Amino acid sequence: MRVVGRSGSRYDILVVDDQEPMRLLLAQILAQELKVEVTLAGTCEKALRLADEKVFDLILLDLLMPGIGGFEVLKRIRAGSANKSTPVIVVSVLGASIMDEDEIVSLGRATALGANAVVSKPFTRAALMTAVREQLRINDSQSQH
């Protein structure tokens, strides 16, 4: 499924989350805030297939997903997909402000595997868009060189 934001699209963003309400919420926020085309993936396998077929400007990735899981998706994207240098924002409950040791280790693992930023669920619209705009701005400035 694709969602097109305000007056056409300037950015292509892939949203990967196994929960449909979350995918749709993220797509809605992005479409309201940016000139964007959002592609939705509800499975790890679909996310990898899409990441091999098309270069996105940004990927929003949940970590806790059935199947191979978000960590493996991130690892495979960074290992050699068409999106190996695309910014990835992890959007996960693992980023919650009250974390146990396992969650801290998991977030460190996500960063080690190549995540550019983490947005904790539940998130605020402002926190999400700050991270998104920051990563898009960094990506824009790198592509201009």
Backbone bond lengths (Angstrom), bond angles and torsions (degrees), N, CA, C in turn:
res aa  C-N    CA-C-N  psi(-1)  N-CA   C-N-CA  omega(-1)  CA-C   N-CA-C  phi
1 M - - - 1.452 - - 1.524 109.03 -
2 R 1.322 115.20 140.00 1.458 120.93 177.90 1.525 109.53 -118.86
3 V 1.312 115.83 142.65 1.459 122.46 176.62 1.522 106.38 -124.80
4 V 1.319 116.62 128.25 1.462 120.09 179.99 1.520 108.91 -106.02
5 G 1.328 114.90 132.00 1.467 121.49 -177.66 1.510 112.89 -86.42
6 R 1.306 114.93 -162.43 1.460 123.88 -174.17 1.516 112.19 -50.55
7 S 1.330 115.71 123.80 1.465 125.27 174.21 1.523 114.05 35.75
8 G 1.333 113.89 69.02 1.455 118.18 177.14 1.506 111.90 84.54
9 S 1.319 115.79 -170.01 1.456 117.45 -177.41 1.514 111.24 -130.52
10 R 1.302 114.58 139.07 1.455 122.13 172.84 1.520 109.65 -108.13
11 Y 1.327 116.08 -30.84 1.455 121.90 -177.76 1.526 110.20 -122.82
12 D 1.331 115.51 147.11 1.460 122.34 171.65 1.527 107.18 -110.16
13 I 1.330 115.51 121.36 1.460 120.79 -177.16 1.526 109.32 -123.70
14 L 1.320 115.93 134.61 1.455 122.44 175.13 1.517 108.61 -100.99
15 V 1.332 116.47 126.47 1.466 122.65 177.49 1.524 107.95 -111.19
16 V 1.332 115.67 120.80 1.462 121.88 -177.09 1.522 108.87 -118.12
17 D 1.327 115.99 112.84 1.467 121.65 177.79 1.519 106.99 -158.77
18 D 1.327 117.69 137.65 1.457 120.69 -178.33 1.523 112.77 -77.63
19 Q 1.315 117.73 -14.12 1.468 121.48 -179.48 1.533 109.68 -95.61
20 E 1.329 116.69 113.60 1.469 120.50 -176.80 1.530 113.28 -57.11
21 P 1.342 119.90 -43.90 1.468 118.27 178.73 1.534 112.64 -57.71
22 M 1.328 117.34 -37.69 1.463 120.78 178.88 1.524 110.76 -68.95
23 R 1.343 117.34 -43.65 1.473 120.43 177.27 1.521 110.47 -56.86
24 L 1.322 115.41 -46.19 1.474 119.85 -177.44 1.525 111.80 -68.07
25 L 1.334 117.49 -38.34 1.460 121.16 177.00 1.530 110.71 -62.40
26 L 1.321 116.76 -47.85 1.463 120.68 179.21 1.531 110.43 -60.28
27 A 1.330 116.64 -44.91 1.468 120.83 179.57 1.528 111.03 -61.95
28 Q 1.324 116.34 -41.89 1.467 120.60 -179.96 1.525 110.91 -63.07
29 I 1.300 117.47 -46.67 1.473 120.99 179.84 1.523 110.10 -61.16
30 L 1.322 117.11 -47.70 1.463 120.72 -179.53 1.526 111.53 -60.98
31 A 1.336 116.04 -43.34 1.465 120.39 -179.05 1.525 112.12 -66.24
32 Q 1.327 117.01 -33.90 1.470 120.28 179.02 1.525 112.10 -74.52
33 E 1.318 117.18 -29.41 1.461 121.62 -172.51 1.533 114.31 -95.70
34 L 1.327 117.32 -28.85 1.459 120.84 -170.16 1.522 112.36 -132.67
35 K 1.318 115.22 161.25 1.461 121.03 167.26 1.524 105.21 -82.06
36 V 1.316 116.01 100.81 1.460 119.64 -167.73 1.524 110.90 -149.70
37 E 1.326 114.75 149.81 1.453 121.35 166.81 1.514 105.80 -113.08
38 V 1.324 116.83 125.49 1.460 122.06 -177.04 1.524 108.73 -109.46
39 T 1.312 115.73 128.76 1.454 122.35 173.96 1.526 107.00 -108.13
40 L 1.334 115.86 133.29 1.464 120.77 -175.49 1.522 111.23 -107.33
41 A 1.337 115.49 136.26 1.462 121.51 174.72 1.519 108.20 -128.53
42 G 1.328 116.40 126.05 1.454 121.39 -179.24 1.513 114.03 -99.77
43 T 1.335 116.73 -4.39 1.462 120.65 178.27 1.527 109.64 -132.79
44 C 1.299 114.69 157.96 1.468 120.27 177.71 1.526 110.46 -63.91
45 E 1.325 115.86 -40.71 1.452 120.48 -178.09 1.531 111.07 -63.31
46 K 1.322 116.77 -42.93 1.465 120.02 178.23 1.524 110.30 -65.33
47 A 1.314 117.17 -39.37 1.465 120.68 178.95 1.522 110.52 -60.02
48 L 1.324 117.07 -45.05 1.465 120.57 179.91 1.519 111.74 -65.93
49 R 1.307 116.49 -40.51 1.469 120.43 178.07 1.531 110.30 -61.27
50 L 1.323 116.57 -47.00 1.468 120.70 179.33 1.526 111.37 -64.09
51 A 1.331 116.47 -40.01 1.466 120.65 -179.56 1.527 111.86 -66.83
52 D 1.316 117.43 -24.06 1.464 120.76 176.41 1.528 111.85 -83.54
53 E 1.337 116.75 -25.38 1.465 121.13 -174.13 1.516 114.33 -89.24
54 K 1.318 117.83 -29.16 1.465 120.61 -170.60 1.524 110.10 -145.18
55 V 1.315 116.04 143.43 1.464 120.17 175.59 1.526 108.28 -89.18
56 F 1.324 116.00 124.54 1.453 122.39 178.72 1.520 109.56 -100.70
57 D 1.329 116.33 160.76 1.457 121.36 175.70 1.522 111.35 -82.83
58 L 1.340 115.97 -23.06 1.458 121.26 -176.77 1.519 108.39 -162.64
59 I 1.336 116.04 147.38 1.459 121.64 175.09 1.525 107.97 -126.08
60 L 1.345 116.55 129.01 1.460 122.64 171.20 1.522 106.09 -102.72
61 L 1.319 117.28 124.06 1.458 121.75 -170.67 1.518 112.38 -130.65
62 D 1.339 115.46 124.36 1.458 121.10 170.46 1.525 107.59 -80.56
63 L 1.310 117.70 145.77 1.462 120.91 -179.81 1.520 112.80 -92.47
64 L 1.330 116.47 -37.95 1.461 121.14 -174.08 1.522 109.58 -90.47
65 M 1.342 114.47 85.77 1.454 121.22 -178.51 1.521 109.59 -129.49
66 P 1.342 117.04 150.85 1.469 119.19 177.39 1.527 111.19 -68.28
67 G 1.316 114.85 167.50 1.466 119.31 -178.81 1.518 109.66 82.26
68 I 1.310 116.72 -138.19 1.468 120.06 -176.37 1.523 112.51 -71.36
69 G 1.332 117.29 -21.38 1.460 121.75 175.05 1.520 113.66 87.72
70 G 1.314 114.54 161.69 1.452 121.84 -175.80 1.517 114.36 -65.94
71 F 1.339 117.42 -33.58 1.465 119.48 178.15 1.528 110.52 -61.08
72 E 1.326 115.93 -43.98 1.468 120.42 -179.50 1.527 110.47 -68.54
73 V 1.317 117.51 -36.94 1.469 120.62 176.08 1.526 109.37 -59.71
74 L 1.317 116.49 -47.89 1.466 120.92 179.36 1.531 110.61 -60.26
75 K 1.308 116.19 -45.47 1.470 120.90 -180.00 1.527 110.95 -59.19
76 R 1.325 116.97 -45.39 1.472 120.74 -177.88 1.526 111.77 -70.57
77 I 1.321 117.10 -37.01 1.469 119.62 176.92 1.523 109.21 -61.28
78 R 1.327 116.71 -46.12 1.463 121.03 -178.18 1.532 112.56 -70.37
79 A 1.335 116.41 -24.94 1.467 120.20 -176.25 1.518 113.31 -75.07
80 G 1.332 118.02 -20.97 1.454 114.84 -179.18 1.511 116.60 163.82
81 S 1.303 118.55 17.46 1.461 118.84 175.46 1.526 109.13 -76.81
82 A 1.304 115.89 173.24 1.465 120.95 175.83 1.525 110.84 -60.62
83 N 1.326 117.25 -17.72 1.467 122.76 -177.09 1.524 113.25 -106.89
84 K 1.324 117.78 25.60 1.464 119.45 -175.55 1.526 112.87 -61.31
85 S 1.337 118.20 -24.32 1.469 119.45 177.95 1.534 112.84 -109.92
86 T 1.320 117.69 7.47 1.467 122.06 177.79 1.526 109.60 -72.05
87 P 1.340 118.42 134.16 1.466 119.44 176.03 1.534 111.49 -59.24
88 V 1.323 115.79 137.66 1.463 122.37 177.68 1.522 107.99 -121.92
89 I 1.328 114.99 124.94 1.463 121.35 173.34 1.528 107.08 -106.27
90 V 1.318 115.65 119.92 1.455 120.92 175.02 1.526 107.26 -79.02
91 V 1.334 116.26 126.45 1.463 122.42 176.53 1.517 105.20 -117.84
92 S 1.344 116.27 102.25 1.457 119.58 -168.35 1.522 111.98 -151.49
93 V 1.331 115.11 154.36 1.457 119.98 172.81 1.524 110.51 -68.95
94 L 1.320 117.44 -16.55 1.466 119.72 178.01 1.518 111.87 -64.43
95 G 1.319 117.27 -16.74 1.451 120.13 179.35 1.512 113.05 -91.33
96 A 1.322 117.26 8.16 1.464 120.83 -176.91 1.525 110.93 -57.51
97 S 1.309 115.33 149.68 1.463 119.99 -173.33 1.532 113.05 -66.59
98 I 1.318 117.59 -26.80 1.466 119.87 175.86 1.528 106.15 -103.02
99 M 1.330 115.37 103.14 1.454 120.33 -174.42 1.514 110.41 -117.10
100 D 1.321 114.64 147.02 1.452 117.04 169.82 1.527 107.77 -95.59
101 E 1.299 116.65 178.24 1.460 120.93 -174.66 1.524 112.54 -59.96
102 D 1.343 117.66 -37.42 1.463 121.21 179.87 1.527 111.25 -62.79
103 E 1.329 116.79 -38.73 1.459 119.81 -179.48 1.526 111.11 -69.91
104 I 1.325 117.37 -37.85 1.458 120.42 177.26 1.525 109.71 -62.86
105 V 1.323 116.61 -43.69 1.457 121.23 177.53 1.528 109.75 -61.90
106 S 1.329 117.59 -41.70 1.458 121.66 -179.29 1.520 112.01 -64.19
107 L 1.331 116.84 -41.37 1.465 119.69 178.31 1.524 110.43 -66.82
108 G 1.329 116.39 -38.42 1.459 120.08 175.08 1.518 110.90 -61.81
109 R 1.306 116.38 -38.77 1.469 121.48 177.86 1.519 110.38 -64.04
110 A 1.329 117.04 -42.43 1.473 120.57 179.19 1.521 110.30 -61.68
111 T 1.318 116.70 -42.89 1.465 121.04 178.44 1.529 110.11 -65.65
112 A 1.317 116.75 -42.73 1.468 120.70 179.15 1.522 111.55 -62.94
113 L 1.330 116.92 -32.30 1.457 120.98 179.50 1.533 112.05 -80.32
114 G 1.330 117.17 -9.25 1.458 118.76 174.40 1.505 117.03 119.93
115 A 1.337 118.74 10.90 1.466 119.21 175.91 1.529 109.15 -67.15
116 N 1.318 116.49 137.47 1.466 121.18 -178.88 1.524 112.62 -87.86
117 A 1.337 116.62 -27.14 1.462 121.46 -177.76 1.515 108.79 -158.70
118 V 1.328 115.64 162.30 1.461 122.03 177.68 1.518 108.28 -130.17
119 V 1.336 115.53 132.01 1.462 122.17 172.82 1.520 106.54 -119.36
120 S 1.321 115.91 124.97 1.460 121.35 -176.11 1.524 111.69 -80.68
121 K 1.343 115.12 138.58 1.465 121.33 169.30 1.522 106.41 -93.21
122 P 1.311 119.10 136.39 1.459 126.07 -5.30 1.528 110.24 -72.13
123 F 1.311 115.75 142.86 1.455 120.74 -177.14 1.518 110.27 -113.17
124 T 1.306 115.68 161.18 1.457 120.11 171.07 1.524 107.41 -95.33
125 R 1.295 115.34 153.81 1.463 121.14 177.23 1.534 109.51 -56.45
126 A 1.329 116.45 -42.34 1.466 121.17 -178.50 1.525 111.00 -62.85
127 A 1.326 118.21 -44.55 1.460 120.99 -179.67 1.530 110.97 -63.77
128 L 1.325 116.31 -42.80 1.461 120.53 178.55 1.525 110.82 -60.94
129 M 1.331 116.30 -49.87 1.464 119.46 -175.45 1.525 112.40 -70.28
130 T 1.322 117.90 -29.59 1.464 120.08 174.75 1.525 109.43 -62.42
131 A 1.327 116.87 -47.52 1.469 120.79 179.75 1.524 111.19 -64.61
132 V 1.323 116.81 -42.90 1.472 120.75 -179.43 1.522 110.50 -62.92
133 R 1.319 116.68 -49.77 1.469 119.61 -178.64 1.526 111.73 -63.08
134 E 1.311 116.51 -38.59 1.463 120.03 178.94 1.529 110.60 -62.21
135 Q 1.314 117.72 -46.23 1.464 120.66 -179.10 1.535 112.05 -68.88
136 L 1.320 117.25 -37.63 1.468 119.83 177.42 1.529 110.49 -66.83
137 R 1.321 116.74 -38.66 1.469 121.11 179.28 1.527 110.05 -65.70
138 I 1.320 117.25 -43.85 1.470 121.28 177.70 1.522 109.50 -61.66
139 N 1.328 116.82 -45.29 1.459 121.25 -179.20 1.520 111.00 -63.86
140 D 1.339 117.17 -41.07 1.466 121.57 178.66 1.528 110.10 -61.63
141 S 1.322 116.96 -45.21 1.464 119.57 -176.47 1.528 110.95 -68.16
142 Q 1.333 117.64 -32.90 1.467 120.26 177.95 1.518 111.33 -71.73
143 S 1.330 118.02 -35.46 1.463 120.51 -178.11 1.525 112.20 -75.25
144 Q 1.318 117.79 -15.85 1.464 120.89 179.80 1.520 111.35 -83.40
145 H 1.328 119.37 -10.88 1.471 121.88 -178.04 1.502 111.62 -91.47
